[in-house]
Each structure stands twice: as structure tokens, then as C-alpha cells.
Amino acid sequence: MEVKPLRYFLAVADTLSFTRAAEQLHIAQPAISMAIKKLESECGVDLFHRYERKISLTDEGRVLIDYARKTVQAADDAQLAMSELNGLAKGEVRVGIPSMLGSYYFPPILMAFKHRYPNLSLQVIEGGTWKLKQMLEAGEIDLSVIVAESPSDQLETRALIREQMLVAINKEHPFAALDTVTPEQFFKEELVMFKEGYFHRRVIDRLAKEQGVTPNIGFETNLIPLIKSIVQQGFGVSTLLGMVIEPKDDVITKPFADNVWLDINIAWRKGGYLSKANQAFLNFLIEETERKKPIFEK
């Protein structure tokens, strides 16, 4: 089975359109249609249901899609490895970083990496940890910063930092007089939360499930400055990592009664090929996080 028809199949499966797949791949639509028909003939099954102008995957198509992704990714890895041996590949790093970490922890590290390796291209993709994990497993990015929750048998990980999730309030809030905040107290408040799929929200959803309550979410936004502004003005309570709170924010933080810690890892596909550029970034990131750790943590 050739790789090119599998690429075409994946493009059609992802877009559910021969026309959009052709545009995405920059080829003529008839070429894709013929390749898919040939692939179906080779497999002996229909891969798509075809109705007038709509298509959808058949059961057989859904089975093939996972194998196709792995085959195409393996071919890409092999091609990159061979190109690097010949010195032909342009160094590129595609790394996923959640927005809270991307805004407050990683900028100095990314700039330092570019300073050390000015000829390498660095592409940073922002998103929720769940989405980034999916992109990493699908080969759409090479590395990703994730919050360790449930282990994945498709990923290799390396611990980077451990951060505490804190309750964020304004100075006049009754919680300001407390040493710690219980989940029961927290969930009685109107909350300002990240949208679903981001680790900030996933932690709160998990705590709410443990408490058997539905969070009273008054605001949903992924904009950290907006979250801090809403909290500062007393229109809601939130949770943030300590690293994002600055003196000018005029926001107070309190730990949960049972401390909530987040283990933040760097991850890559298990068994996948890490290019020299990606390996350089991985080594640099580990080196920098080790250097930034307090002495008592080492």
C-alpha cells in the first residue's frame, strides 16, 4: 500500500470534502477521487459513504484511519531522518504550549533558545492540554508541554516543573482572612474559568466532580489579563498558578486546604523520530528548567 493515497485519504477524511482536500493538498480534485477509488479497490471495501454533495466515513474507513495516520507519520519520520543525515533538512521545532505557561513561564526560555540556535525555526502552537495532546499523538506537532494527569501509552514524557494551583481573589473578599480555602467554600462562589479543554478548567471540573457539585461559572475566558481584572474588581473568584500573579495585579492568592499541585511535563510521541532540531530544543528546555529550579528542589 503506497503512502500517497493514504495522505489523500486522510485529507478527505479530515475535511469530509474532496474539494477542500484537493485545495489543502494543492492538487486537482480528480486526482484525489481517482486515488481514493484505487485505494478502495485495493482494500476491497468502500471507505466513504457518498451522498450527492456530502460524504462520510464508512465503518471500514474509520478502521483504516488510525493505520493510515501511523503509516504516513512513519514515512515522514523516515524521510526527515534521511534528510538530516544528508544535511538537507531545515531545522524546525513545532511545540505546543498551554496559554498560561506560554504567557508567563516560557517566553524567556524560547528567546534564549532562539539566541543559541538562530538558524532554527521555532513554531509555538497555543491550546488546551487535551487538544495539544491530540495534536501530538496525530503528529501535527513534535513536542508539547502537558499537565500530567492520566498516562498515555503513545507518549514519552519528562518532568519539567511542579506548580501549585491557587485560589485568586480581591483584597476585600472574605477569603482574604483565611489561611486556606476548602473546595466546599470555593464552589459556593461565582467563578471565572478558562474554557473546557484547558488544564486550568480541567482541574476545577475534577474538584467539582469529587465534591458532587456543579460549578457556578459566571465568566469563561482564556484571556489571563481579563481573568485577573474580573477578580480584582470583585466580580468573581478564579484559580491561577502563582507564576502569573504580579504585584501590580492587586490580586490575593490562597492555597486550597488540600494543596492542588500540577506536574508539568514535556512530551513527544513514543517511538517517533525526534529531529536534531527537536532534540536540541528538548535538551535545552530540560537544561533551563533544571537551572531555574530552587536549590531545595534539586
C-alpha positions as CSV (number, residue, x, y, z in Angstrom):
1,M,0.0,0.0,0.0
2,E,1.5,3.3,-1.1
3,V,1.8,6.3,1.2
4,K,0.5,9.0,-1.2
5,P,-3.1,7.5,-1.5
6,L,-3.1,7.3,2.3
7,R,-2.3,11.0,2.5
8,Y,-5.2,11.8,0.2
9,F,-7.5,9.5,2.2
10,L,-6.6,11.3,5.5
11,A,-7.1,14.7,3.9
12,V,-10.6,13.7,2.7
13,A,-11.4,12.1,6.0
14,D,-10.4,15.2,7.9
15,T,-12.3,17.7,5.7
16,L,-15.1,15.4,4.6
17,S,-14.8,17.0,1.2
18,F,-12.9,16.0,-2.0
19,T,-12.8,19.7,-3.0
20,R,-11.4,21.0,0.3
21,A,-8.9,18.1,0.5
22,A,-7.7,19.0,-3.0
23,E,-7.3,22.6,-2.0
24,Q,-5.4,21.6,1.1
25,L,-3.0,19.4,-0.8
26,H,-2.7,21.8,-3.8
27,I,-3.7,19.2,-6.4
28,A,-6.6,18.7,-8.8
29,Q,-9.8,17.1,-7.3
30,P,-10.0,14.4,-10.0
31,A,-6.5,13.1,-8.9
32,I,-7.8,12.7,-5.3
33,S,-11.0,11.0,-6.5
34,M,-9.1,8.5,-8.7
35,A,-6.6,7.8,-5.9
36,I,-9.4,7.1,-3.4
37,K,-11.2,4.8,-5.8
38,K,-8.0,2.9,-6.5
39,L,-7.4,2.6,-2.7
40,E,-10.9,1.3,-2.2
41,S,-10.3,-1.2,-5.0
42,E,-7.1,-2.3,-3.4
43,C,-8.7,-2.7,0.0
44,G,-11.8,-4.3,-1.4
45,V,-14.2,-2.1,0.6
46,D,-15.8,1.4,0.3
47,L,-14.1,3.9,2.6
48,F,-16.7,6.7,2.2
49,H,-20.4,6.9,2.0
50,R,-21.2,9.2,-0.9
51,Y,-24.5,11.2,-1.0
52,E,-25.0,13.9,-3.6
53,R,-22.6,16.5,-2.3
54,K,-21.9,15.0,1.2
55,I,-19.6,12.2,2.2
56,S,-18.9,10.4,5.5
57,L,-16.5,7.6,6.6
58,T,-17.8,4.0,6.4
59,D,-17.0,1.6,9.3
60,E,-14.1,0.3,7.2
61,G,-12.9,3.9,6.6
62,R,-12.9,4.5,10.4
63,V,-10.8,1.4,10.9
64,L,-8.3,2.4,8.3
65,I,-7.8,6.0,9.5
66,D,-5.7,5.1,12.5
67,Y,-3.4,2.8,10.5
68,A,-3.1,5.4,7.8
69,R,-2.0,8.1,10.3
70,K,0.7,5.8,11.7
71,T,1.9,4.8,8.3
72,V,2.1,8.4,7.0
73,Q,3.8,9.6,10.2
74,A,6.3,6.8,10.0
75,A,7.1,7.7,6.3
76,D,7.5,11.3,7.3
77,D,9.8,10.4,10.2
78,A,12.0,8.2,7.9
79,Q,12.2,11.0,5.3
80,L,13.3,13.5,7.9
81,A,15.8,11.2,9.3
82,M,17.4,10.5,5.9
83,S,17.3,14.2,5.0
84,E,19.2,15.1,8.2
85,L,21.8,12.5,7.5
86,N,22.5,14.3,4.2
87,G,22.3,17.7,5.9
88,L,19.3,18.7,3.7
89,A,16.6,19.4,6.3
90,K,15.8,22.9,7.5
91,G,15.7,22.8,11.3
92,E,12.2,23.3,12.6
93,V,10.7,22.9,16.1
94,R,6.9,22.6,16.5
95,V,6.0,22.8,20.1
96,G,2.6,23.1,21.8
97,I,2.3,25.2,25.0
98,P,-0.8,26.0,27.1
99,S,-1.5,29.7,27.2
100,M,-1.0,30.3,30.9
101,L,2.5,28.7,30.7
102,G,3.2,30.2,27.3
103,S,2.5,33.7,28.5
104,Y,4.4,33.7,31.9
105,Y,6.9,30.9,32.1
106,F,8.2,30.1,28.6
107,P,9.0,33.4,26.9
108,P,12.5,33.8,28.3
109,I,13.3,30.1,27.6
110,L,12.0,30.5,24.0
111,M,14.0,33.6,23.4
112,A,17.2,32.1,24.9
113,F,16.7,29.0,22.6
114,K,16.5,31.3,19.6
115,H,19.6,33.2,20.7
116,R,21.6,29.9,21.0
117,Y,20.2,28.4,17.7
118,P,19.4,31.4,15.5
119,N,19.1,29.3,12.3
120,L,16.4,27.0,13.7
121,S,12.7,27.8,13.0
122,L,10.5,27.8,16.2
123,Q,6.8,27.4,15.8
124,V,4.7,27.7,19.0
125,I,1.2,26.4,19.0
126,E,-1.1,27.5,21.8
127,G,-4.0,25.5,23.0
128,G,-5.6,23.4,25.8
129,T,-3.6,20.5,27.1
130,W,-6.2,18.0,25.8
131,K,-6.1,19.4,22.3
132,L,-2.3,19.7,22.3
133,K,-2.1,16.0,23.4
134,Q,-4.3,15.0,20.5
135,M,-2.2,17.0,18.0
136,L,1.0,15.5,19.4
137,E,-0.4,11.9,19.0
138,A,-1.5,12.7,15.5
139,G,1.9,14.0,14.5
140,E,0.7,17.6,13.9
141,I,3.3,18.9,16.4
142,D,6.6,17.4,17.5
143,L,6.7,18.3,21.2
144,S,4.2,19.5,23.7
145,V,4.0,20.9,27.3
146,I,1.3,18.9,29.0
147,V,0.0,18.6,32.6
148,A,0.5,15.1,33.8
149,E,-3.0,13.6,34.5
150,S,-3.5,10.2,33.1
151,P,-0.5,8.4,31.4
152,S,-0.7,7.9,27.6
153,D,0.9,4.7,26.1
154,Q,1.5,6.8,22.9
155,L,3.8,9.4,24.6
156,E,7.1,9.7,26.3
157,T,7.3,12.4,28.9
158,R,9.9,14.2,31.0
159,A,9.0,16.1,34.2
160,L,9.8,19.9,34.0
161,I,8.2,21.8,36.9
162,R,5.7,21.5,39.6
163,E,3.3,24.4,40.2
164,Q,0.6,25.0,42.8
165,M,-2.9,25.9,41.7
166,L,-4.1,28.8,43.9
167,V,-7.4,30.5,44.6
168,A,-7.4,34.1,43.3
169,I,-9.5,36.7,45.0
170,N,-9.5,40.5,45.5
171,K,-8.4,42.2,48.7
172,E,-11.9,42.7,50.1
173,H,-13.1,39.1,49.6
174,P,-13.8,37.2,52.9
175,F,-11.3,34.5,51.8
176,A,-8.5,37.1,52.3
177,A,-8.8,36.5,56.0
178,L,-8.3,32.7,55.6
179,D,-5.1,30.7,55.5
180,T,-6.6,28.2,53.1
181,V,-9.8,27.7,51.1
182,T,-11.7,24.4,51.1
183,P,-13.3,23.2,47.8
184,E,-16.7,23.5,49.5
185,Q,-16.1,27.2,50.2
186,F,-14.7,27.7,46.7
187,F,-17.7,26.2,44.9
188,K,-20.1,28.5,46.7
189,E,-18.6,31.4,44.8
190,E,-19.2,32.7,41.3
191,L,-16.2,31.6,39.3
192,V,-14.1,33.0,36.4
193,M,-12.8,30.0,34.4
194,F,-10.9,29.0,31.4
195,K,-12.9,27.3,28.7
196,E,-13.1,23.5,28.6
197,G,-10.1,21.6,27.5
198,Y,-7.5,23.8,29.3
199,F,-5.8,22.4,32.4
200,H,-7.0,25.3,34.5
201,R,-10.6,24.3,33.8
202,R,-9.9,20.5,33.9
203,V,-8.6,20.8,37.5
204,I,-11.7,22.7,38.6
205,D,-14.0,20.2,36.8
206,R,-12.2,17.3,38.6
207,L,-12.5,19.0,42.0
208,A,-16.2,19.8,41.4
209,K,-16.9,16.1,40.5
210,E,-15.2,15.0,43.6
211,Q,-17.4,17.4,45.6
212,G,-20.5,16.3,43.7
213,V,-21.3,19.9,42.7
214,T,-21.8,21.9,39.5
215,P,-19.5,25.0,39.4
216,N,-21.2,28.4,39.2
217,I,-19.3,29.8,36.3
218,G,-20.1,33.4,35.7
219,F,-17.3,34.1,33.1
220,E,-15.5,31.9,30.7
221,T,-12.4,33.3,29.0
222,N,-8.9,32.2,28.1
223,L,-7.5,35.7,28.4
224,I,-5.5,35.8,31.6
225,P,-5.4,39.6,31.9
226,L,-9.2,39.6,31.7
227,I,-9.4,36.9,34.4
228,K,-7.2,38.9,36.7
229,S,-9.2,42.1,36.0
230,I,-12.5,40.4,36.8
231,V,-11.1,39.0,40.1
232,Q,-9.5,42.3,41.1
233,Q,-12.8,44.1,40.6
234,G,-14.6,41.6,42.8
235,F,-16.9,40.1,40.1
236,G,-15.7,36.5,40.5
237,V,-13.2,34.1,42.0
238,S,-10.7,32.1,40.0
239,T,-7.7,29.8,40.2
240,L,-4.3,30.6,38.8
241,L,-0.7,29.4,39.0
242,G,1.4,31.5,41.3
243,M,3.7,32.4,38.4
244,V,1.1,34.6,36.7
245,I,0.4,36.8,39.7
246,E,2.3,40.1,39.8
247,P,2.3,42.9,42.4
248,K,0.5,45.3,40.1
249,D,-2.4,42.9,39.7
250,D,-3.8,43.7,43.1
251,V,-4.9,40.1,43.5
252,I,-4.5,37.9,46.5
253,T,-3.9,34.1,46.3
254,K,-4.7,31.4,48.8
255,P,-3.9,27.7,48.6
256,F,-6.6,25.1,48.7
257,A,-7.0,23.3,52.1
258,D,-5.7,20.2,50.3
259,N,-2.9,21.6,48.2
260,V,-3.5,21.2,44.4
261,W,-0.3,20.6,42.6
262,L,0.2,20.4,38.8
263,D,3.1,18.3,37.4
264,I,4.1,19.9,34.1
265,N,5.8,17.7,31.6
266,I,7.3,17.9,28.1
267,A,6.0,15.1,25.9
268,W,6.8,13.6,22.5
269,R,5.5,10.6,20.6
270,K,6.7,7.2,21.8
271,G,8.8,5.6,19.1
272,G,8.6,8.7,16.9
273,Y,11.6,10.3,15.4
274,L,12.8,13.4,17.0
275,S,14.8,15.6,14.6
276,K,18.0,17.2,15.6
277,A,16.2,20.5,16.0
278,N,13.6,19.0,18.3
279,Q,16.2,17.1,20.3
280,A,18.2,20.3,20.7
281,F,15.0,22.1,22.0
282,L,14.2,19.2,24.3
283,N,17.7,19.2,25.8
284,F,17.7,23.0,26.1
285,L,14.3,23.0,27.8
286,I,15.4,20.4,30.4
287,E,18.6,22.2,31.0
288,E,16.8,25.6,31.5
289,T,14.1,24.2,33.8
290,E,16.8,22.4,35.9
291,R,18.7,25.7,36.2
292,K,15.7,27.6,37.2
293,K,14.6,25.2,40.0
294,P,15.3,26.4,43.6
295,I,18.2,24.6,45.2
296,F,16.0,22.8,47.7
297,E,14.1,21.2,44.8
298,K,17.2,19.7,43.1
